[in-house]
Amino acid sequence: MSKAAVVIFARAPLLGRVKTRLVPPLSPPQALGLHIACLRSTAALIASLPRSVHKYIYLSGPAASARQQARKLRLPASLAMRAQGRGDLGERLRRMFAGLLAGGYLRVVVIGSDSPTLPRARLRRALAALRRADVVIGSTEDGGYYLLGCRKLVREIFHRIPWGSSTTYARTLARLERLQIPYRILPRWYDVDRPRDLARLRREVTRRAASHLAPLERYFSQPPPSTRSSWPELAGA
C-alpha cells in the first residue's frame, strides 16, 4: 500500500446547498456551477500527483447519495470515492483520518475544493513536512485552514473547534501548542467564499496556464446561467 494519501473533502453538488455565502451576488445555479468547476479542477490537481500517492474524494451525505453525485461529476478514475457520513465537520474529519491512518497510510493530507488554484508544489511540501512533524497546516485569509495533514491521529484538534469561523485556525494551532504536538505551518492561501475571492479566482484562472484549471476556465468563459448579462461578482475587479 502507498504510504501517503491526499484527500479532497467537499460538499456534494446540490442546488441551494453549496457556495451559499456567494448567493447573492451569484444565483443558486451559478453557485452550483462554480462549486462543480472548483471540484473538478481540484480533482484534476491531485490526480496530477505521482501514482505512488493515493487519492480520495470524500463527499458529504450518505454513501449511496455520495456515489451517485461522484458518478455525475465524472472525476479522474484515480480518485477513490468515499462518503463523509454523519456528524459535524470535526467528527467527519476525525473519522476520515482515523480510517486512513489505521488502514496503513503513514501520511494523510486533506484539502477542500475551495482552493483550486493551490500550487501542486504546496501539496508536495505538505507531504514532505509530515516526514518530520506529526501535523502540517496551512491557514486561509479568513481565519480557517485550506490544508491539514497528519501522520498520527490527534483527536483533540477535531473536538470543540469553531468550524467555519475566523478563529478556526487559531484555535487549532493553540490546541496543538497545548498538547505539544510537533507541527509545521505552510504559507497562507485563500479559499473562495466571498465576492472578492471570486474576482481573484477569475484573475488567476485567466492568467495561469494550468491544465487542471480547465473546468474553471470553461465556467468563466460561458454566459452566466441567469438573466444577468455579466458576472456580478466581477464588477470593479
Phi, psi and chi 1 to 4 in degrees:
 res  aa     phi    psi   chi1   chi2   chi3   chi4
   1 MET       -  144.2  172.0  177.8  -77.3      -
   2 SER   -59.3  147.8  170.6      -      -      -
   3 LYS   -89.5   -5.7  -65.4 -177.8  178.6 -179.4
   4 ALA  -133.7  145.7      -      -      -      -
   5 ALA  -138.3  142.5      -      -      -      -
   6 VAL  -119.8  132.5  174.6      -      -      -
   7 VAL  -122.7  138.0  176.8      -      -      -
   8 ILE   -99.3  128.2  -59.2  172.5      -      -
   9 PHE  -113.9  113.4 -139.9   70.2      -      -
  10 ALA  -147.0  159.9      -      -      -      -
  11 ARG   -74.4  145.0  -69.8 -179.1 -179.9  -88.5
  12 ALA   -64.3  143.2      -      -      -      -
  13 PRO   -77.3   86.8   28.1  -34.1      -      -
  14 LEU  -119.0  133.5  -58.8  173.0      -      -
  15 LEU   -58.1  130.3 -176.4   65.8      -      -
  16 GLY    83.1   -1.1      -      -      -      -
  17 ARG  -116.3   -1.1  -57.5  -69.8  -64.1  -85.3
  18 VAL  -129.4  149.9  -65.6      -      -      -
  19 LYS    49.6   40.4  -67.4  -76.1 -175.9  -76.6
  20 THR   -68.3  -24.4   53.9      -      -      -
  21 ARG   -74.6   -7.3  -77.2 -173.9  -81.2 -175.5
  22 LEU  -103.4   11.1  -72.9  170.1      -      -
  23 VAL  -118.3  108.8  179.5      -      -      -
  24 PRO   -73.4  171.1   31.4  -34.5      -      -
  25 PRO   -82.3  -17.8   30.6  -36.7      -      -
  26 LEU   -76.6  154.0  -64.2 -176.4      -      -
  27 SER   -82.2  161.9   67.0      -      -      -
  28 PRO   -54.7  -42.0  -30.5   38.5      -      -
  29 PRO   -63.9  -37.6  -25.1   35.9      -      -
  30 GLN   -63.2  -42.4  -73.4  175.0  -31.8      -
  31 ALA   -63.4  -41.2      -      -      -      -
  32 LEU   -64.2  -43.4  177.1   60.3      -      -
  33 GLY   -61.3  -39.9      -      -      -      -
  34 LEU   -64.5  -44.1  174.4   65.1      -      -
  35 HIS   -60.2  -44.1  179.5   71.3      -      -
  36 ILE   -64.6  -42.2  -68.9  172.5      -      -
  37 ALA   -63.8  -40.4      -      -      -      -
  38 CYS   -64.3  -42.8  -75.3      -      -      -
  39 LEU   -60.2  -48.1 -100.7  177.7      -      -
  40 ARG   -65.8  -38.7  -73.0  174.0  170.9  161.0
  41 SER   -67.7  -40.8  -70.9      -      -      -
  42 THR   -66.9  -39.1  -54.6      -      -      -
  43 ALA   -62.5  -41.3      -      -      -      -
  44 ALA   -65.4  -34.4      -      -      -      -
  45 LEU   -61.5  -52.0  170.3   65.7      -      -
  46 ILE   -75.1  -24.6   73.2  164.0      -      -
  47 ALA   -65.6  -21.9      -      -      -      -
  48 SER   -82.3   -4.4   68.0      -      -      -
  49 LEU   -70.7  162.0  -68.5  170.2      -      -
  50 PRO   -54.8  151.3  -26.0   34.9      -      -
  51 ARG   -62.5  -23.4  -67.5  179.8   61.9 -176.7
  52 SER   -68.2  -18.0   59.1      -      -      -
  53 VAL   -92.0  123.3  177.2      -      -      -
  54 HIS   -80.9  143.1  -75.7 -167.5      -      -
  55 LYS  -120.6  138.8  -64.6   98.6  176.9  173.1
  56 TYR  -135.5  154.1  -67.7   86.7      -      -
  57 ILE  -128.0  126.0  179.8  165.3      -      -
  58 TYR  -108.0  115.2  -80.7   65.3      -      -
  59 LEU  -101.7  149.4  -69.5  178.0      -      -
  60 SER   -68.2  158.3   61.8      -      -      -
  61 GLY    97.1  174.5      -      -      -      -
  62 PRO   -68.1  163.3   23.7  -32.9      -      -
  63 ALA   -59.3  -44.6      -      -      -      -
  64 ALA   -62.1  -44.1      -      -      -      -
  65 SER   -66.5  -41.4  174.7      -      -      -
  66 ALA   -62.9  -41.9      -      -      -      -
  67 ARG   -63.2  -41.4  -76.8 -166.5  -65.4  -90.8
  68 GLN   -62.3  -44.8 -178.0 -178.0   33.4      -
  69 GLN   -66.6  -39.0  -64.7  -59.9  -32.5      -
  70 ALA   -62.3  -39.2      -      -      -      -
  71 ARG   -63.3  -39.9  -75.2 -166.0  -65.1  -90.7
  72 LYS   -65.1  -31.4  -68.6  179.7 -179.4  178.4
  73 LEU   -74.1  -21.1  -72.8  167.8      -      -
  74 ARG    53.5   57.8  -60.2 -172.8  -60.2  -82.4
  75 LEU   -83.4  164.9  -59.8  177.5      -      -
  76 PRO   -54.8  141.5  -26.4   34.8      -      -
  77 ALA   -64.8  -19.0      -      -      -      -
  78 SER   -73.9  -10.3   58.9      -      -      -
  79 LEU   -91.7  120.2  -88.3   70.4      -      -
  80 ALA   -84.0  134.8      -      -      -      -
  81 MET   -93.4  136.7 -158.4  -69.1  -56.8      -
  82 ARG  -136.7  158.4  -61.6  -72.5 -173.1  -88.5
  83 ALA   -99.1  141.7      -      -      -      -
  84 GLN   -71.1  -32.3  -65.5  178.7   15.4      -
  85 GLY    81.0 -161.6      -      -      -      -
  86 ARG   -88.7  169.0  -61.7  179.9 -179.1  -86.5
  87 GLY   104.6  171.1      -      -      -      -
  88 ASP   -75.1  178.2   67.5    6.5      -      -
  89 LEU   -58.6  -41.1  178.7   57.4      -      -
  90 GLY   -61.5  -43.6      -      -      -      -
  91 GLU   -65.2  -39.3  172.8   60.3   19.2      -
  92 ARG   -68.4  -40.4  -72.7  177.0  -83.7  136.0
  93 LEU   -65.8  -44.3  -76.7  170.5      -      -
  94 ARG   -58.4  -44.1 -176.1 -153.5   60.9   76.7
  95 ARG   -64.9  -39.1 -172.9  164.5   51.5 -122.4
  96 MET   -63.8  -50.7  178.5  -85.3  -66.0      -
  97 PHE   -61.0  -44.4  -85.9  108.8      -      -
  98 ALA   -59.2  -44.3      -      -      -      -
  99 GLY   -65.7  -44.3      -      -      -      -
 100 LEU   -72.7  -40.6  -67.8 -179.6      -      -
 101 LEU   -65.9  -40.4  -69.4  169.6      -      -
 102 ALA   -67.4  -25.4      -      -      -      -
 103 GLY   -80.6    0.5      -      -      -      -
 104 GLY   116.0   -7.5      -      -      -      -
 105 TYR   -73.6  139.1  -69.0  103.0      -      -
 106 LEU   -97.0  -19.7  -57.7 -178.3      -      -
 107 ARG  -141.6  127.3  -65.4  170.0  -69.2  154.5
 108 VAL  -130.6  127.8  178.2      -      -      -
 109 VAL  -121.1  134.7  168.2      -      -      -
 110 VAL  -122.4  140.3   63.3      -      -      -
 111 ILE  -132.4  163.9   59.7  174.2      -      -
 112 GLY   -93.0 -171.3      -      -      -      -
 113 SER  -102.3    7.9   62.2      -      -      -
 114 ASP   -92.4    2.9  -67.6  -23.3      -      -
 115 SER  -129.3   60.0  -59.2      -      -      -
 116 PRO   -69.2  -17.3   26.4  -35.8      -      -
 117 THR   -91.7    8.1   59.5      -      -      -
 118 LEU   -55.1  129.2 -174.0   70.1      -      -
 119 PRO   -63.4  139.4  -20.7   32.8      -      -
 120 ARG   -59.7  -31.7 -177.3  167.4   50.4 -112.1
 121 ALA   -61.6  -27.6      -      -      -      -
 122 ARG   -67.0  -36.9 -167.1   71.9   56.1   86.7
 123 LEU   -67.7  -42.4  -64.6  171.8      -      -
 124 ARG   -63.0  -38.2  -66.5 -162.1  -62.4  -94.8
 125 ARG   -64.8  -39.0 -177.7  172.1  174.5  179.8
 126 ALA   -64.1  -44.3      -      -      -      -
 127 LEU   -63.8  -38.4  -71.0  168.7      -      -
 128 ALA   -66.7  -38.0      -      -      -      -
 129 ALA   -62.4  -30.5      -      -      -      -
 130 LEU   -75.3   -2.9  -71.3  174.2      -      -
 131 ARG   -77.2  -18.8  -64.4 -174.5 -176.6  -82.8
 132 ARG  -118.6  -25.9  -57.9  177.2  -62.2  -82.1
 133 ALA  -119.9  158.1      -      -      -      -
 134 ASP   -79.9  -27.2  -69.3  -21.7      -      -
 135 VAL  -139.4  142.7  173.7      -      -      -
 136 VAL  -128.4  141.7   60.8      -      -      -
 137 ILE  -147.6  144.7 -170.5  168.7      -      -
 138 GLY  -130.1  127.8      -      -      -      -
 139 SER   -87.9  155.2   66.6      -      -      -
 140 THR  -100.9  165.2   55.7      -      -      -
 141 GLU   -69.5  -17.2  -64.4  171.7   -7.6      -
 142 ASP   -98.7   10.0   61.7    1.8      -      -
 143 GLY    99.6   -1.6      -      -      -      -
 144 GLY   -95.5 -159.1      -      -      -      -
 145 TYR  -136.9  145.6   55.2   76.3      -      -
 146 TYR   -96.6  -16.0   64.9   87.5      -      -
 147 LEU  -148.1  139.4  179.9  149.1      -      -
 148 LEU  -139.9  132.5 -179.0   69.5      -      -
 149 GLY  -131.2  146.0      -      -      -      -
 150 CYS  -139.6  145.4  -62.4      -      -      -
 151 ARG  -111.8   -4.5   69.0  175.3 -179.0 -179.3
 152 LYS  -146.6  156.4   75.6  173.0 -171.8  178.8
 153 LEU   -79.7  120.8 -176.0   63.4      -      -
 154 VAL  -112.7   90.6 -175.9      -      -      -
 155 ARG   -59.2  -33.1  -64.0  176.5 -178.0  -85.0
 156 GLU   -64.9  -23.7  -67.5   85.3   -8.6      -
 157 ILE   -81.6    0.8   62.6  174.5      -      -
 158 PHE  -113.3    1.3  -55.6  111.0      -      -
 159 HIS  -114.6  128.5 -177.0   55.9      -      -
 160 ARG    56.8   46.2  -67.5 -174.9  177.2  177.8
 161 ILE  -106.8  136.3  -63.9  -69.2      -      -
 162 PRO   -76.4   87.7   28.4  -34.3      -      -
 163 TRP   -66.2  140.5  -56.2  107.7      -      -
 164 GLY    73.2   18.9      -      -      -      -
 165 SER  -113.2  174.6   78.7      -      -      -
 166 SER   -76.6   -3.1   60.3      -      -      -
 167 THR  -115.8    7.9   62.9      -      -      -
 168 THR   -57.0  -50.5  -58.6      -      -      -
 169 TYR   -64.7  -47.1  171.3   75.4      -      -
 170 ALA   -61.6  -41.4      -      -      -      -
 171 ARG   -68.0  -37.8  -67.8  -78.8  -68.1  -85.7
 172 THR   -64.9  -43.4  -56.4      -      -      -
 173 LEU   -64.3  -41.5 -146.5   59.3      -      -
 174 ALA   -61.7  -37.3      -      -      -      -
 175 ARG   -66.0  -41.6 -164.1   74.2   55.9   85.9
 176 LEU   -63.3  -41.4  -69.7  169.4      -      -
 177 GLU   -62.5  -45.7  -69.4  -81.1    0.8      -
 178 ARG   -62.6  -36.9 -179.3  172.3   61.8   82.2
 179 LEU   -83.7   -6.7  -65.0  167.8      -      -
 180 GLN    58.2   44.8  -61.9 -175.9  -30.1      -
 181 ILE   -88.3  126.7  -59.6  -65.3      -      -
 182 PRO   -63.4  126.1  -18.4   30.9      -      -
 183 TYR  -141.3  163.3   66.2   87.6      -      -
 184 ARG  -127.4  146.0  -66.1  -70.1 -175.6  -86.8
 185 ILE  -110.1  130.6  -64.1  175.5      -      -
 186 LEU   -91.5  160.1  -62.9  176.2      -      -
 187 PRO   -59.1  151.5  -24.6   34.7      -      -
 188 ARG   -66.2  149.5 -176.4  174.4  -65.2  179.8
 189 TRP  -137.3 -172.4 -159.7 -110.2      -      -
 190 TYR  -129.3  154.6   77.0  101.0      -      -
 191 ASP  -119.3  162.8   50.9   16.5      -      -
 192 VAL   -94.2   90.7 -175.7      -      -      -
 193 ASP  -123.9  -21.6  -80.4  -25.5      -      -
 194 ARG  -124.3  159.5  -58.2  160.5  -65.1 -177.1
 195 PRO   -52.9  -39.9  -31.3   37.7      -      -
 196 ARG   -68.2  -28.3   67.0 -174.8 -177.1 -169.7
 197 ASP   -66.1  -38.7  -58.6  -34.0      -      -
 198 LEU   -67.0  -39.8 -169.0   51.8      -      -
 199 ALA   -61.7  -42.5      -      -      -      -
 200 ARG   -64.8  -40.8  178.0  176.6  175.9  178.9
 201 LEU   -59.4  -45.7  176.1   64.8      -      -
 202 ARG   -64.2  -40.1 -170.2 -170.7 -175.7 -161.1
 203 ARG   -61.0  -43.3  -71.2 -165.2  -61.6  -91.2
 204 GLU   -65.4  -42.8  -77.5 -159.3   49.1      -
 205 VAL   -63.2  -40.7  166.9      -      -      -
 206 THR   -76.2  -20.6   55.8      -      -      -
 207 ARG   -97.2  -24.4  -68.1  172.3 -175.8  172.6
 208 ARG   -95.3  135.5  -74.6  177.9   57.1 -176.7
 209 ALA   -95.4   76.7      -      -      -      -
 210 ALA  -121.6  122.3      -      -      -      -
 211 SER   -62.9  -31.6   59.5      -      -      -
 212 HIS   -70.1  -13.4   77.6  -84.7      -      -
 213 LEU   -89.6    6.4  -65.2  176.3      -      -
 214 ALA   -55.0  -41.7      -      -      -      -
 215 PRO   -59.6  -37.4  -27.0   37.6      -      -
 216 LEU   -74.3  -33.3  -80.4  163.8      -      -
 217 GLU   -60.7  -43.1  -69.6  175.6   -2.9      -
 218 ARG   -65.8  -39.2  -69.8 -168.3  -66.6  -90.0
 219 TYR   -60.3  -47.2  173.5   79.9      -      -
 220 PHE   -77.4  -20.2  -74.4  118.2      -      -
 221 SER   -85.4  -14.7   66.6      -      -      -
 222 GLN   -92.5  154.3  -65.3  172.1   -3.5      -
 223 PRO   -61.4  142.4  -20.5   31.9      -      -
 224 PRO   -57.3  138.7  -20.2   31.8      -      -
 225 PRO   -77.6   58.7   29.7  -35.3      -      -
 226 SER  -156.5 -174.9   72.6      -      -      -
 227 THR   -83.0   -6.7   57.8      -      -      -
 228 ARG   -72.3  151.7  -61.7  173.8 -173.5 -102.6
 229 SER   -95.6   -8.4   60.0      -      -      -
 230 SER  -150.2  165.4   62.1      -      -      -
 231 TRP   -72.3  112.2  -68.3  104.3      -      -
 232 PRO   -63.6  -29.6   23.6  -33.2      -      -
 233 GLU   -73.7   -9.8   73.5  -79.0    4.3      -
 234 LEU   -99.0    1.8  -59.6  178.4      -      -
 235 ALA   -59.9  124.3      -      -      -      -
 236 GLY    78.8    4.2      -      -      -      -
 237 ALA   -76.2      -      -      -      -      -
